[in-house]
Amino acid sequence: MLIIMIVVTGAAGFIGSCMVSKLNKLGRNDIIIVDDFKKKSKKSNYSNLQYAKKIDRNEFISWFEKNARNIEFVYHLGARTDTTESDWKVLLDLNLNYSKNVWRICTFNTIPLVYASSAATYGEGENGYDDNQDVIPNLKPLNLYGQSKQDFDLWVLKQENKPPFWAGLKFFNVYGPNEYHKQRMASVIFHSFNQINEQGFVKLFRSHRPDFKDGKQLRDFIYVKDLISVMAFMFENDMESGVYNLGTGKARSFYDLALATFKAMGKEANIEFIDIPIDIRDKYQYFTEAKMEKLINAGYKEKFHTLEEGVQDYVKNYLMTKLYY
């Protein structure tokens, strides 16, 4: 008997677990969740979710090859996401070769595929932040994580055989519930909330460039609820395949972010500045802002949360209550 299911890799992680929850809210429980489930810090992300089967990431590729006829759609969100990772072999295995195997199986079995790329591929932004695919070969990521995502995008664009629909999503600065386990790699909002609770103030990075004031470095912060809404839209609607930016299209400063966090917590702002750590200083992006026309022209019309709206919801309904999405 043919059993139709959706695959979500990285399902124990931040974005992946939110995506499974979104699918549950849309009435889909026939989900294969894939991850390294040995990490106990991630267990609460998926313990209350509904799914059909849980598969360890090391066993998934062989399982997928045998069961692909039962799969309707794949969200490939699993990756090594630490931007300070210095072991290229880890990134090569998890972010490049693993992704190639997922792509090949989806292609051979005509299964639609959405995969996570990253705004880290844009590097310092010397080529802008336009998701025009002709520009992708010119991009110069600042770290090995970004390079692994860039290499997969380039490999995808060279493939003659493709899934019936595919989308590579360049995630910008994502924040929101279910990132409790991410430690250093969690969003600045998460760290700011904890600093305010514990110390009464927020530490932001000083600027080491004369064209930016302290704390006024700009990023495109996107609330995870908006991110998963876009991914759900791609499941439910016909649209053109390709690489798409996924931010809000509006860069905001870390200073604004800190003010919004204080306000959501009902506290007076108290902000201090520290030097950017040496190990990331030469890889630090001072400005990112997604060009979003491509996604909008493809039919996505929902409004994104403003930074203040997203922070308010995240702080009041998740961080303060310790709830999961």
Sequence and secondary structure as in RCSB ss.txt:
>XXXX:A:sequence
MLIIMIVVTGAAGFIGSCMVSKLNKLGRNDIIIVDDFKKKSKKSNYSNLQYAKKIDRNEFISWFEKNARNIEFVY
HLGARTDTTESDWKVLLDLNLNYSKNVWRICTFNTIPLVYASSAATYGEGENGYDDNQDVIPNLKPLNLYGQSKQ
DFDLWVLKQENKPPFWAGLKFFNVYGPNEYHKQRMASVIFHSFNQINEQGFVKLFRSHRPDFKDGKQLRDFIYVK
DLISVMAFMFENDMESGVYNLGTGKARSFYDLALATFKAMGKEANIEFIDIPIDIRDKYQYFTEAKMEKLINAGY
KEKFHTLEEGVQDYVKNYLMTKLYY
>XXXX:A:secstr
    EEEEETTTSHHHHHHHHHHHHTT   EEEEE TT GGGHHHHTT   SEEEEHHHHHHHHHHHGGGEEEEE
E      TT   HHHHIIIIIIHHHHHHHHHHHTT  EEEEEEGGGGTT TT S   TTTGGG   SSHHHHHHH
HHHHHHHH SS  SSEEEEEE EEE TT GGGGGGS HHHHHHHHHHHHSSEEEE  SSTTS TT  EE EEEHH
HHHHHHHHHHHS    EEEEES S  EEHHHHHHHHHHHHT    EEEE   HHHHTT  SB     HHHHHTT 
      HHHHHHHHIIIIITTT   
